[in-house]
Structure formats: structure tokens, C-alpha cells
């Protein structure tokens, strides 16, 4: 939920002036921000690519993207084909009744969510074989609708997803995706959506780090240089980025200090064609991949499977191998990957 308490005192309007997709000076930024705070339309809403970076750039933790997404839905700013939106809403809808499975509530439960089939090959090996899990749209966070101007769908479905977790008796939910963890750790708290008092989300990176520490004597150093591709949703939970560096230290991977990383990370661009911004996608992806190569990366590592889908072809053609970070952990543990 957007909080404009400190906006008047914000000197640089970082949420707009630091945007990588729009060239906005401070004076213009202040004018456009005031419009949006007043519930008015702005060119910012049309040019926004929903990369969520403004939330991380804001020095006051005011969540300016929450304001943008509310107004984008109000003004239909991105002009997305309604059939695409309706199909996505239908495909990821929770069921009227959730199929419960026996679990041990004293142990973490892995959420494979609505993309379980996409990640099937990544969820194998000793890191995952002994974990109990849930999957399907009944446990899907729905944050994908941030890219479709439909925050109302997230708010509508949030109580259903929370209730399903309660019914399943989950106390600790291990989140394989940034969006999943971001829903529980950021979206719900900042929108005053109540969570069970005894519930705890765990990011996959925290789990990976702790597992590797417990098996440190079994690890082999990979001696690889990696370009890390942050996901959009990682902007809501930047605190987990520290685990990337810790994991890299354990498995012998160098995170190359390239231009488009950390706070300056560049969106993968995979959603841009939905907005009619295909040319911008090609341009930004070309710049992103060139940055990886220019800084000596040998592999590209993702936290988001959709980012991997969007950039994987371009990076492979340039001789770079593509992995999720959990894949590199499996390699360091001595496992062979068939993909």
C-alpha cells in the first residue's frame, strides 16, 4: 500500500528519476508524482514496464509501485489485450475446494506453486527429494498480475490462498520463487493483509545456504564466473540478495561486478511484448547480454524461471550456460544435471 507521507520531502524523487526506462528530470518527476498521488493520469503509467525497481529506489519504503499499479488498472494504461488478461486470470484461478494432503506441520513445506511443471527438472536431487510439498493454483501467490495491471485480482485471491495454507496446516512455507516469498514477506504485510501468527515464509536462497553450510565438507568449488539476473519481484525483497553472495562463496562462483546487477539490475523484458514493446525488449536484452559478456561471465544464473525463458536463447547463442542458482548448488554437491 502506497504511503505518500514523505513524498513532499523527497529531494530527488528517486522512484522516477532513477527509472531505467524513462528519462525524467526532478521537476517533471515532482509534477507527475503529484498527479498520481491525486489519482490523476500520467505518462509515467503508460511508459512503466512494471519492473518494480521504483519500490527499491524509494528511500522511504513508501512503495510507489503500489500507487502505479492501482492507477494503471484504473486507466487501463498499458492497453493489454483483454483476452490475454482474461485467459491468465482463468488459468491461474484457485479451485473452489483445495485438495489437502498429509503433511508434518513441524517441518517446512516446499511450495511448487502453479509453475510446478515448468520447474520439474529443477526440483530434483538431494536438495529437494526429502521435502514435503504443495503445488498448484490453490497455493499460487498471483503476483504475476502486477504485470497485467490487475492488483485487484491479487487482493481478491489473497484471502483464499492464505486460507488454503491454514487448512493445509503449514507453519513454515519454503518459497521456490521470489514472487511467492514476496507475497508473504512484503505484499501481505504492506497491504495490511493478516497472516497467521505462527506462520513463517522461507526464501529458497536461505534454505539453500543453510543446507550447503550443513554439507560444506561435501561441496566442490565450481570456479565459474556468473552474471546474476535479478527478477522483478526481488525488488520487493532485496534483503535476500545477501544469500546469493554467501552461496557463491560456498560453491566457488564469482558474481561478476557488471553494470546491470544489484540495484541497477535490468528487467529481462519477457513481459514487454504483452505491452506492445517488442522493440524495447530486443534492445534491452541485447544490452543486458552484452554486459554479461563484457564482464567475463561464463554462466547466467536466475532466480526466476520466466527470466530464464526470456533470456536463455540469446545467452546460449553467445556461448553462456543458463542455470537457476539451485542448479549450481546441485552441481557443487556432485550431482549431474540432464538439462
C-alpha positions as CSV (number, residue, x, y, z in Angstrom):
1,X,0.0,0.0,0.0
2,X,1.4,3.3,-1.1
3,X,2.3,5.8,1.7
4,X,2.9,9.4,0.5
5,X,3.8,10.7,3.9
6,X,7.4,11.5,2.9
7,X,6.9,12.3,-0.8
8,X,6.8,16.1,-0.3
9,X,10.2,15.9,1.4
10,X,11.8,13.6,-1.1
11,X,14.6,15.6,-2.7
12,X,15.5,13.5,-5.7
13,X,12.2,11.7,-6.4
14,X,14.3,8.6,-6.9
15,X,11.4,6.4,-7.8
16,X,11.1,8.3,-11.1
17,X,14.4,10.0,-11.8
18,X,16.3,6.7,-11.4
19,X,14.0,4.8,-13.7
20,X,15.9,2.9,-16.4
21,X,13.1,3.1,-18.8
22,X,12.1,6.8,-18.7
23,X,14.3,9.9,-18.8
24,X,12.7,12.1,-16.2
25,X,14.2,15.2,-14.6
26,X,13.4,16.2,-11.0
27,X,11.0,18.9,-11.9
28,X,8.9,16.7,-14.2
29,X,9.1,13.9,-11.7
30,X,7.7,16.0,-9.0
31,X,4.8,17.2,-11.2
32,X,3.9,13.7,-12.4
33,X,4.2,12.2,-8.9
34,X,1.8,14.8,-7.6
35,X,-0.6,13.9,-10.4
36,X,-0.5,10.3,-9.4
37,X,-0.9,11.0,-5.7
38,X,-4.0,12.9,-6.6
39,X,-5.4,9.9,-8.5
40,X,-4.8,11.5,-12.0
41,X,-3.4,10.0,-15.1
42,X,0.3,10.4,-16.1
43,X,2.5,9.5,-18.9
44,X,4.5,7.5,-16.3
45,X,1.7,5.0,-16.1
46,X,1.9,4.3,-19.9
47,X,5.7,4.1,-20.1
48,X,6.1,1.9,-17.0
49,X,7.3,-1.6,-17.8
50,X,6.3,-3.0,-14.4
51,X,9.9,-3.9,-13.3
52,X,9.2,-2.8,-9.7
53,X,12.6,-1.1,-9.4
54,X,10.9,2.1,-8.1
55,X,10.0,0.3,-4.9
56,X,13.6,-0.4,-4.2
57,X,14.8,3.1,-5.2
58,X,12.4,4.8,-2.8
59,X,14.4,5.9,0.3
60,X,11.3,5.9,2.5
61,X,10.0,2.5,1.7
62,X,6.8,4.1,0.5
63,X,6.0,1.5,-2.2
64,X,5.4,3.8,-5.2
65,X,4.7,0.9,-7.4
66,X,1.6,0.1,-5.5
67,X,0.3,3.5,-6.5
68,X,1.2,3.0,-10.1
69,X,-0.4,-0.4,-10.4
70,X,-3.6,0.9,-8.8
71,X,-3.8,3.7,-11.3
72,X,-2.7,1.5,-14.3
73,X,-5.7,-0.6,-13.6
74,X,-7.9,2.4,-13.2
75,X,-6.8,4.0,-16.5
76,X,-6.0,0.8,-18.5
77,X,-2.6,2.4,-19.1
78,X,-0.8,-0.4,-20.7
79,X,-3.5,-1.3,-23.2
80,X,-3.1,-5.0,-22.9
81,X,-5.3,-7.3,-25.0
82,X,-8.2,-8.1,-22.6
83,X,-8.2,-11.7,-23.9
84,X,-4.7,-12.2,-22.6
85,X,-5.6,-10.8,-19.2
86,X,-8.8,-12.9,-19.0
87,X,-7.0,-16.1,-20.0
88,X,-4.3,-15.6,-17.4
89,X,-6.9,-14.9,-14.7
90,X,-8.8,-18.0,-15.6
91,X,-5.7,-20.3,-16.0
92,X,-4.3,-19.5,-12.5
93,X,-7.6,-19.4,-10.6
94,X,-7.7,-21.4,-7.3
95,X,-10.3,-24.2,-7.1
96,X,-13.5,-23.9,-5.1
97,X,-12.1,-26.6,-2.7
98,X,-8.5,-27.3,-2.1
99,X,-7.2,-30.9,-2.2
100,X,-5.4,-31.4,1.1
101,X,-2.5,-33.8,1.6
102,X,-1.0,-35.2,4.7
103,X,2.0,-33.2,6.0
104,X,4.1,-32.8,9.1
105,X,3.4,-29.3,10.3
106,X,6.6,-29.3,12.4
107,X,8.6,-29.3,9.1
108,X,8.9,-26.9,6.2
109,X,6.7,-27.4,3.2
110,X,8.0,-26.5,-0.3
111,X,5.6,-24.5,-2.4
112,X,6.0,-25.6,-6.0
113,X,3.0,-23.3,-6.8
114,X,1.3,-23.0,-10.2
115,X,4.5,-23.4,-12.1
116,X,5.4,-26.9,-10.9
117,X,5.7,-28.4,-14.4
118,X,7.9,-25.6,-15.6
119,X,10.4,-26.3,-12.7
120,X,10.0,-30.1,-12.6
121,X,13.6,-30.7,-13.6
122,X,15.0,-28.1,-11.2
123,X,13.3,-29.6,-8.2
124,X,15.2,-32.9,-8.2
125,X,18.2,-34.2,-6.2
126,X,19.1,-34.2,-2.6
127,X,18.2,-30.6,-2.0
128,X,14.5,-31.4,-2.7
129,X,13.9,-35.1,-2.7
130,X,13.1,-35.3,1.0
131,X,11.0,-32.2,1.2
132,X,7.2,-32.4,1.6
133,X,5.5,-30.1,-0.8
134,X,2.3,-28.5,-2.1
135,X,1.6,-27.3,-5.6
136,X,-1.0,-25.9,-7.9
137,X,-3.0,-22.7,-8.3
138,X,-4.5,-23.2,-4.8
139,X,-1.2,-22.1,-3.4
140,X,-0.2,-19.6,-6.2
141,X,0.6,-16.1,-5.0
142,X,-0.9,-14.4,-8.0
143,X,1.7,-11.6,-8.0
144,X,2.0,-12.1,-11.8
145,X,-1.0,-9.8,-12.1
146,X,1.3,-6.9,-11.2
147,X,2.4,-7.2,-14.9
148,X,-1.2,-7.2,-16.1
149,X,-2.5,-4.1,-14.3
150,X,-4.7,-6.3,-12.0
151,X,-3.8,-5.7,-8.4
152,X,-7.5,-6.2,-7.6
153,X,-7.1,-9.9,-8.5
154,X,-4.2,-10.3,-6.1
155,X,-6.2,-8.7,-3.3
156,X,-9.3,-10.8,-4.2
157,X,-7.4,-14.1,-4.1
158,X,-5.0,-13.4,-1.2
159,X,-7.6,-14.5,1.5
160,X,-8.2,-17.7,-0.5
161,X,-4.5,-18.6,-0.7
162,X,-4.0,-17.7,3.0
163,X,-7.0,-19.8,4.0
164,X,-5.6,-22.8,1.9
165,X,-2.3,-22.6,3.7
166,X,-4.2,-22.6,7.1
167,X,-6.3,-25.6,6.0
168,X,-3.2,-27.5,5.0
169,X,-1.7,-26.8,8.4
170,X,1.5,-25.2,7.0
171,X,3.6,-23.4,9.6
172,X,6.8,-22.9,7.5
173,X,6.4,-22.4,3.8
174,X,9.6,-22.8,1.7
175,X,9.2,-20.5,-1.4
176,X,10.9,-21.5,-4.6
177,X,10.1,-18.3,-6.3
178,X,10.7,-14.6,-5.4
179,X,7.1,-13.8,-6.1
180,X,5.9,-16.4,-3.7
181,X,8.2,-15.2,-0.9
182,X,7.4,-11.6,-1.8
183,X,3.7,-12.2,-1.4
184,X,4.1,-13.4,2.1
185,X,7.0,-11.3,3.3
186,X,6.2,-8.0,1.6
187,X,2.8,-7.8,-0.2
188,X,0.6,-9.0,2.6
189,X,2.2,-7.0,5.4
190,X,2.3,-3.8,3.4
191,X,-1.3,-4.1,2.4
192,X,-2.4,-5.0,6.0
193,X,-3.5,-8.5,5.0
194,X,-3.4,-10.5,8.1
195,X,-1.3,-13.7,8.2
196,X,-1.4,-16.5,10.8
197,X,0.7,-15.5,13.8
198,X,2.5,-18.9,13.7
199,X,3.3,-18.8,10.0
200,X,6.7,-18.2,8.5
201,X,7.8,-17.9,4.9
202,X,11.3,-19.0,4.0
203,X,13.1,-17.9,0.8
204,X,14.7,-20.7,-1.3
205,X,18.0,-18.9,-1.0
206,X,18.0,-19.0,2.8
207,X,17.2,-22.7,2.6
208,X,20.0,-23.4,0.1
209,X,22.5,-21.5,2.1
210,X,21.7,-23.3,5.3
211,X,21.7,-26.7,3.5
212,X,25.1,-26.0,2.0
213,X,26.6,-24.9,5.3
214,X,25.4,-28.2,6.8
215,X,27.0,-30.1,4.0
216,X,30.1,-27.9,3.4
217,X,32.5,-30.7,3.5
218,X,30.8,-32.3,0.5
219,X,31.0,-29.2,-1.7
220,X,33.3,-28.9,-4.6
221,X,34.3,-25.4,-5.9
222,X,32.9,-24.7,-9.4
223,X,35.3,-22.0,-10.3
224,X,32.8,-20.2,-12.5
225,X,32.1,-16.6,-13.3
226,X,28.4,-15.8,-13.2
227,X,26.2,-13.0,-14.4
228,X,23.3,-12.8,-12.0
229,X,19.9,-11.9,-13.4
230,X,17.6,-10.5,-10.6
231,X,13.9,-11.0,-11.0
232,X,11.4,-8.1,-10.9
233,X,9.9,-9.4,-7.7
234,X,13.3,-9.5,-6.0
235,X,12.9,-5.7,-5.8
236,X,10.3,-6.2,-3.1
237,X,12.6,-8.3,-1.0
238,X,16.2,-7.0,-1.6
239,X,17.3,-8.4,1.8
240,X,17.5,-11.9,0.3
241,X,20.2,-10.8,-2.2
242,X,22.9,-11.3,0.6
243,X,22.3,-15.1,0.3
244,X,23.3,-15.0,-3.3
245,X,26.8,-13.8,-2.3
246,X,27.0,-16.2,0.6
247,X,26.1,-19.2,-1.6
248,X,28.5,-18.1,-4.3
249,X,31.3,-18.0,-1.7
250,X,30.5,-21.5,-0.6
251,X,30.4,-23.1,-4.1
252,X,33.3,-21.2,-5.6
253,X,31.4,-18.9,-8.0
254,X,32.3,-15.3,-8.8
255,X,29.4,-12.9,-9.2
256,X,30.9,-10.6,-11.8
257,X,30.5,-6.9,-10.9
258,X,28.7,-5.9,-14.0
259,X,26.7,-2.8,-14.8
260,X,23.2,-4.4,-14.7
261,X,23.2,-6.0,-11.3
262,X,22.1,-5.3,-7.8
263,X,20.1,-2.0,-7.6
264,X,20.9,-1.4,-11.3
265,X,19.6,-4.8,-12.5
266,X,17.8,-4.7,-15.8
267,X,14.5,-6.4,-16.3
268,X,14.6,-9.5,-18.5
269,X,12.0,-7.9,-20.8
270,X,10.0,-11.0,-21.2
271,X,6.7,-9.3,-20.5
272,X,7.3,-6.3,-22.8
273,X,5.6,-7.8,-26.0
274,X,2.3,-8.0,-24.0
275,X,2.5,-4.2,-23.7
276,X,3.4,-3.9,-27.5
277,X,7.1,-3.0,-26.6
278,X,8.8,-5.8,-28.6
279,X,11.5,-3.4,-29.9
280,X,12.3,-2.2,-26.4
281,X,12.6,-5.9,-25.3
282,X,15.1,-6.7,-28.1
283,X,17.2,-3.6,-27.3
284,X,17.3,-4.1,-23.6
285,X,18.1,-7.8,-23.8
286,X,20.9,-7.1,-26.3
287,X,22.4,-4.6,-23.9
288,X,22.0,-6.9,-20.9
289,X,23.6,-9.9,-22.6
290,X,26.5,-7.7,-23.9
291,X,27.1,-6.5,-20.3
292,X,27.3,-10.1,-19.2
293,X,29.9,-11.0,-21.8
294,X,31.9,-7.7,-21.4
295,X,32.4,-8.6,-17.8
296,X,33.6,-12.1,-18.4
297,X,30.6,-14.2,-17.4
298,X,30.7,-17.8,-18.2
299,X,27.2,-18.7,-16.9
300,X,24.0,-16.8,-16.3
301,X,22.1,-17.5,-13.1
302,X,18.5,-16.8,-12.5
303,X,16.1,-16.9,-9.6
304,X,13.0,-16.6,-11.9
305,X,12.2,-19.3,-14.5
306,X,10.5,-16.8,-16.7
307,X,13.6,-14.7,-16.8
308,X,15.5,-17.8,-17.9
309,X,12.9,-18.4,-20.6
310,X,13.1,-14.8,-21.8
311,X,16.9,-14.5,-21.9
312,X,18.0,-18.1,-22.3
313,X,18.1,-18.2,-26.1
314,X,20.1,-15.1,-26.5
315,X,22.6,-16.1,-23.8
316,X,23.1,-19.6,-25.2
317,X,23.8,-18.2,-28.7
318,X,26.6,-16.2,-27.1
319,X,28.1,-19.3,-25.5
320,X,26.8,-18.8,-22.0
321,X,25.2,-21.6,-20.0
322,X,21.9,-20.9,-18.1
323,X,21.1,-22.1,-14.6
324,X,18.9,-21.4,-11.6
325,X,21.0,-20.8,-8.5
326,X,19.7,-24.1,-7.1
327,X,21.2,-25.9,-10.1
328,X,24.7,-24.6,-9.3
329,X,24.2,-25.8,-5.7
330,X,23.3,-29.3,-7.1
331,X,26.5,-29.2,-9.2
332,X,28.6,-28.3,-6.3
333,X,27.1,-31.2,-4.3
334,X,28.4,-33.5,-7.1
335,X,25.1,-34.1,-8.9
336,X,24.8,-34.3,-12.7
337,X,22.2,-32.3,-14.5
338,X,20.4,-33.6,-17.5
339,X,19.4,-30.2,-18.8
